[in-house]
């Protein structure tokens, strides 16, 4: 199993970023996918989850209405569209899949600052 995140960067408050996570080594379309984040000094938290078919989602309360998780099963990729970013969204963002155990990517840094 390999998960590779990309798309992070520095953005001003109110801006947008789109994160991508390219997956390989398993049958992507069969598994729910998740996005987590971890800010300095804080525990890793679940930001968004998406069912295998993409029909069911769940979000951290603080990102509802601003973030959208989606997937392209033909490309083995899950996305996190982040709009109206706030400084408190600053964190390393990870994608995650559970196949008997948790697998993580290397993470991508998102920094929201003016």
PyMOL commands that set and color helices and strands:
alter all, ss='L'
color gray80, all
select helices_A, chain A and resi 28-30+61-63+87-89
alter helices_A, ss='H'
color red, helices_A
select strands_A, chain A and resi 2-6+9-11+17-24+33-38+45-50+57-59+67-72+77-82+91-98+102-104+108-112
alter strands_A, ss='S'
color yellow, strands_A
deselect
rebuild
show_as cartoon
